[in-house]
């Protein structure tokens, strides 16, 4: 992590909520991507790779079950082989989706966000409600709904096409967003 050097007028710390472990710094007017977001990005890639491996193995096992000689139908009502082939196809399709998502995240360039910048893809956004409850979201290209733990905090991956993602895109620090019947303030963007 970069820290401000004594007497360096170009490197400034941007304010964050108290108790938040990661900080964002700016060099002149250009923000530096936080280590926290980089670690989250790495966690997403690791999780997708792990999920892809598990699902690929499951699809292979289901395919083997579908073509196994013991599952050859004895009559028109014996559908075990057919059911196994449906499962194998569904798992293979999901594995392909995960493979595309993994490739998208591996090619993804994290963008830094400074005060006043509009939220867009790769933003790590913290929202806070009237009671002070905070929720953190990462706007990614795919795999919305993925939940990860980073530094003891749950972070939910959303996409720009999701209702919350489309509500956040274009907003900036200090703006308010409505989720259902609740109103949240954007208290951090990095």
C-alpha positions as CSV (number, residue, x, y, z in Angstrom):
1,X,0.0,0.0,0.0
2,X,1.3,3.5,-0.8
3,X,1.5,5.9,2.1
4,X,1.9,9.6,1.9
5,X,5.5,10.8,2.1
6,X,6.1,13.6,4.6
7,X,5.9,16.9,2.7
8,X,4.8,15.4,-0.6
9,X,2.0,17.7,-1.8
10,X,1.0,15.4,-4.7
11,X,0.1,12.4,-2.7
12,X,-3.2,12.8,-0.7
13,X,-5.3,10.5,1.3
14,X,-9.0,10.5,0.3
15,X,-11.4,10.3,3.3
16,X,-13.1,7.0,4.1
17,X,-15.5,5.7,6.7
18,X,-13.8,5.1,10.1
19,X,-12.9,1.5,10.7
20,X,-12.6,0.6,7.0
21,X,-9.3,-1.2,6.6
22,X,-8.3,-0.2,3.0
23,X,-7.6,3.3,1.9
24,X,-7.5,5.0,-1.4
25,X,-4.7,7.5,-2.3
26,X,-4.4,9.9,-5.1
27,X,-1.3,11.0,-6.9
28,X,-2.1,14.4,-8.1
29,X,-5.6,14.0,-9.6
30,X,-5.2,10.2,-10.4
31,X,-6.4,7.7,-7.9
32,X,-4.4,4.6,-7.2
33,X,-6.3,1.3,-7.3
34,X,-6.5,-0.1,-3.8
35,X,-5.0,-3.4,-2.8
36,X,-8.4,-4.4,-1.4
37,X,-10.0,-4.3,-4.8
38,X,-7.1,-6.2,-6.4
39,X,-7.5,-8.9,-3.7
40,X,-11.2,-9.1,-4.4
41,X,-10.5,-9.4,-8.1
42,X,-8.1,-12.3,-7.4
43,X,-10.8,-13.9,-5.1
44,X,-13.4,-13.7,-7.8
45,X,-11.0,-15.4,-10.3
46,X,-10.1,-18.1,-7.8
47,X,-13.7,-18.8,-6.9
48,X,-14.8,-19.0,-10.6
49,X,-11.9,-21.4,-11.4
50,X,-12.8,-23.6,-8.5
51,X,-16.5,-23.6,-9.4
52,X,-15.6,-24.4,-13.1
53,X,-13.4,-27.3,-12.0
54,X,-16.1,-28.8,-9.8
55,X,-18.8,-28.4,-12.4
56,X,-16.7,-29.8,-15.2
57,X,-16.1,-32.9,-13.1
58,X,-19.8,-33.2,-12.3
59,X,-20.7,-32.9,-16.0
60,X,-18.2,-35.6,-16.9
61,X,-19.6,-37.9,-14.2
62,X,-23.2,-37.2,-15.4
63,X,-22.2,-37.9,-19.0
64,X,-20.6,-41.2,-18.0
65,X,-23.7,-42.2,-16.2
66,X,-25.9,-41.3,-19.2
67,X,-23.9,-43.6,-21.5
68,X,-23.1,-46.4,-19.0
69,X,-24.4,-49.8,-20.2
70,X,-26.4,-50.3,-17.0
71,X,-28.5,-47.3,-17.8
72,X,-29.5,-48.5,-21.2
73,X,-33.4,-48.3,-21.2
74,X,-35.2,-51.7,-21.0
75,X,-38.5,-50.1,-22.1
76,X,-39.9,-46.8,-23.1
77,X,-40.6,-45.9,-19.5
78,X,-37.0,-46.4,-18.3
79,X,-35.7,-42.8,-18.5
80,X,-32.6,-43.0,-16.2
81,X,-30.2,-42.5,-19.2
82,X,-32.3,-39.7,-20.6
83,X,-32.4,-37.9,-17.3
84,X,-28.7,-38.3,-16.8
85,X,-28.1,-36.8,-20.2
86,X,-30.2,-33.8,-19.4
87,X,-28.2,-33.3,-16.2
88,X,-25.0,-33.6,-18.1
89,X,-26.1,-31.1,-20.7
90,X,-27.2,-28.6,-18.1
91,X,-23.9,-28.9,-16.2
92,X,-21.9,-28.6,-19.4
93,X,-23.8,-25.5,-20.4
94,X,-23.2,-23.9,-16.9
95,X,-19.5,-24.9,-17.2
96,X,-19.3,-23.0,-20.4
97,X,-20.9,-19.9,-18.8
98,X,-18.4,-20.1,-16.0
99,X,-15.5,-20.5,-18.4
100,X,-16.6,-17.3,-20.3
101,X,-17.0,-15.4,-16.9
102,X,-13.6,-16.6,-15.8
103,X,-12.0,-15.4,-19.0
104,X,-13.8,-12.0,-18.7
105,X,-12.5,-11.5,-15.2
106,X,-9.0,-12.6,-16.2
107,X,-9.0,-9.9,-18.9
108,X,-10.7,-7.3,-16.7
109,X,-8.8,-4.1,-16.0
110,X,-9.6,-2.5,-12.6
111,X,-10.3,1.2,-12.9
112,X,-9.5,3.6,-10.1
113,X,-12.2,5.9,-8.9
114,X,-11.6,9.3,-7.3
115,X,-13.9,11.6,-5.5
116,X,-16.5,12.9,-8.0
117,X,-15.9,10.1,-10.6
118,X,-19.0,8.4,-11.9
119,X,-19.6,4.7,-11.0
120,X,-19.0,2.2,-13.8
121,X,-17.7,-1.3,-14.3
122,X,-15.1,-2.4,-11.7
123,X,-16.3,0.0,-9.0
124,X,-16.3,-1.3,-5.4
125,X,-19.2,0.6,-3.9
126,X,-20.3,0.8,-0.3
127,X,-23.9,1.9,0.5
128,X,-25.1,2.9,3.9
129,X,-28.8,3.1,5.1
130,X,-30.3,5.5,7.6
131,X,-29.5,3.2,10.5
132,X,-25.8,3.1,9.5
133,X,-25.8,-0.5,8.1
134,X,-23.3,-0.7,5.3
135,X,-23.4,-3.1,2.3
136,X,-20.6,-3.4,-0.3
137,X,-20.9,-4.3,-3.9
138,X,-18.5,-4.9,-6.8
139,X,-19.8,-4.1,-10.3
140,X,-18.4,-6.9,-12.5
141,X,-19.0,-7.9,-16.1
142,X,-20.6,-11.3,-15.2
143,X,-21.6,-13.7,-12.4
144,X,-23.9,-11.3,-10.5
145,X,-25.0,-12.8,-7.2
146,X,-21.5,-14.2,-6.3
147,X,-20.8,-13.5,-2.6
148,X,-17.3,-13.3,-1.3
149,X,-15.7,-12.6,2.1
150,X,-12.9,-10.1,2.2
151,X,-11.4,-8.8,5.5
152,X,-14.4,-10.1,7.3
153,X,-16.8,-8.2,5.1
154,X,-19.3,-9.8,2.7
155,X,-19.1,-8.3,-0.8
156,X,-21.7,-9.1,-3.4
157,X,-20.8,-9.1,-7.1
158,X,-23.5,-7.4,-9.2
159,X,-23.6,-6.6,-12.9
160,X,-24.4,-3.3,-14.6
161,X,-27.5,-4.9,-16.0
162,X,-28.9,-5.8,-12.6
163,X,-31.5,-3.5,-11.0
164,X,-29.0,-2.2,-8.4
165,X,-26.2,-2.0,-11.0
166,X,-28.2,0.1,-13.4
167,X,-29.2,2.3,-10.4
168,X,-25.6,2.8,-9.4
169,X,-24.1,3.4,-12.9
170,X,-23.4,7.1,-13.4
171,X,-23.9,8.0,-9.7
172,X,-21.0,9.2,-7.5
173,X,-19.9,9.4,-3.9
174,X,-22.6,11.1,-1.7
175,X,-25.5,10.3,-4.1
176,X,-28.5,8.3,-2.9
177,X,-30.1,5.2,-4.4
178,X,-33.3,3.5,-3.6
179,X,-33.5,-0.3,-3.1
180,X,-37.1,-1.4,-2.7
181,X,-38.4,0.8,0.1
182,X,-35.0,1.7,1.6
183,X,-32.8,4.6,0.7
184,X,-29.0,4.2,0.7
185,X,-26.2,6.8,0.5
186,X,-23.1,6.0,-1.5
187,X,-20.4,6.4,1.2
188,X,-17.4,4.9,-0.6
189,X,-16.3,4.2,-4.2
190,X,-13.0,2.8,-5.2
